[in-house]
Amino acid sequence: MIIPILGLALLAGVLIGVVSTSDSPSANAQPVETIELDTIEVVQDAEPTPEPTPELTPEPLVIEPVAPAKPKKPKPATRERKAKNVPERPLDKNTGRRIVYDKALMTVWVMSEADEVVYRFPVVGRWDRPVKGKYKIFSQSKNSGNPNSKVTFDHMTRFAYGNDGKTAIGFHSIPKYYDGSMMHSTKQLGLPIATGGCVRMAAKDAKQLYKWADVGDTVVVLPSP
């Protein structure tokens, strides 16, 4: 066991000497040739191209038809209650330019030549006059009155006569007494509470109808309830 150990020691010494000798410069030593290494280009793998997402075709939207709501039947006015379910259009069967006065609903419609509603508004009248039928506007007065009742009213549009055949009936504003008080309020428009035969309406509605109407225009009066 002693001999191998000594051999290893001697070999180590020889190697140390060789290394020491090679580190010392020598006149005959040849310069060491420098070898340039080729540059290694590292190519990174490109990111994978994502697959296109398939386009989804939307399913057609199916809309179920909705049946229009059935209009409610109009309910006539009473002396205490205004009419209910007043329709957008008058209930007459006429067409063209005209004024329709529905005594049951206490409502007036103004209709154009194209049979379209120009406007409508509630009124105060009475059921027994004028009687149902077709009339023609025969005169208009911007200011008028009734000395027997001591009232004045504006924008009178006459189209019929009372039971005596002489007293004119027409559309006009709510009458005012000589002291300036109104015969009834605008809140009562839509009720059949008139004592005279004329058809009363708000001042703005009477003026609008007065300006729209012409002598000779048709007025349709529908029956009482």
PyMOL commands that set and color helices and strands:
alter all, ss='L'
color gray80, all
select helices_A, chain A and resi 2-23+186-188+203-212
alter helices_A, ss='H'
color red, helices_A
select strands_A, chain A and resi 98-102+107-111+117-122+133-136+139-146+151-161+168-173+176-177+199-201+218-222
alter strands_A, ss='S'
color yellow, strands_A
deselect
rebuild
show_as cartoon
